[in-house]
């Protein structure tokens, strides 16, 4: 349940979202949210943040989504990159990046997905090798959000373990204009303010201090960012589902056929009620995941975050589909703004991890069933 502080935060962010609405300028909204302290609620107070956790940041994203103006980069910049740097970065990295990430004046993208790795992070081929005191990064990334507006990208590469010879994950901060670091926009049908890019790293030379945290703790550091990503994706989906549902409810109350509002008919009312219930259930799991993560229970948070992301993705798709269906032909018009959510709602099913891979995780890790791969 929300505390008084959570309720106050929720109401304040909702008011900001209503002022901007679904036709908002994302850059202007980002700037205003940063000035008001909403972008950095999860980051340490010592570095300009609000001193809260992922629970508070998820409220920000959910309420902006419910108002029709979600900020996708909230998932990436403060939730993933900010969390990783706050937990594992050097003092110099924290001082350089966290204040700007908190107030919105700086932005960081996150590069993990590769064209040939798919859901198998063990097949990541972006490699980092030492050259004196420097690092040289080589590889490719795809579907990386917001690289064009980000000051740097937190890149997941792999280095060779000197003891075993095996490759292990490591995280590097790559500034946008670093030589050898290029990007190409991916032509997407999805209509979103944040663009998607393919990245090429061609012997990108980085100083030693570009490495985040301990070279031997890369996997731990990686998952410290991936759990918040799943929780925040759930918030993104729940907010979108609430936005779609609110539009459908208003329409069902106001639209009359044969002198009766269509919302009086159970064929309209019951599916909307079911969609509301499923969004609320997904929110409870999201809150559980956030509470576990903020309490330092990474293992428990991993299970709950995957479940929350799964439940929220399914609930969002159902809410959007039912909202469009409730409006009939009007559900496909630009005036009502629901048709654009048909594609957007699928994002939470696909990214950052597919629902099938979450079912694999639950069947293996929670139920103890054998792997099929």
Number of C-alpha atoms within 10 A of each C-alpha: 8 13 8 9 10 15 13 12 20 21 15 15 22 21 15 19 24 16 12 18 18 18 9 15 12 18 13 11 20 19 15 16 21 20 15 16 17 25 29 33 28 25 27 21 15 12 19 18 22 19 14 15 21 26 25 25 27 28 26 30 33 30 29 29 27 26 25 25 25 26 23 19 21 26 26 28 27 32 30 26 30 27 24 24 25 20 17 18 22 17 10 9 18 20 16 13 22 29 21 21 25 29 24 24 14 18 25 28 26 28 25 20 21 22 12 14 14 13 15 11 14 12 13 24 20 20 22 26 16 15 12 9 9 17 21 17 27 19 18 24 24 21 21 24 22 23 26 17 15 17 18 22 24 24 23 24 24 24 23 17 13 8 6 7 9 10 18 18 24 25 29 24 23 25 16 18 10 13 13 14 20 17 19 13 17 13 9 11 8 16 11 13 13 17 18 21 22 20 20 19 22 15 17 19 22 22 16 14 16 19 22 23 20 14 17 13 15 22 13 16 23 18 16 23 22 23 26 31 25 30 34 31 31 35 34 32 35 34 29 32 32 25 26 29 28 18 19 26 20 11 19 21 14 13 14 13 8 6 7 12 14 21 21 13 11 11 11 18 16 13 16 23 15 15 24 20 13 21 25 16 16 26 24 15 22 30 25 20 30 29 19 21 24 18 11 12 13 18 13 14 26 23 18 25 31 28 24 29 35 28 24 33 31 24 31 36 26 22 30 30 21 21 30 24 15 24 20 11 9 16 22 16 14 10 9 16 17 23 19 17 23 19 13 19 24 17 20 27 24 14 16 16 19 18 20 12 15 17 15 18 19 17 14 14 13 11 10 10 12 10 10 6 4
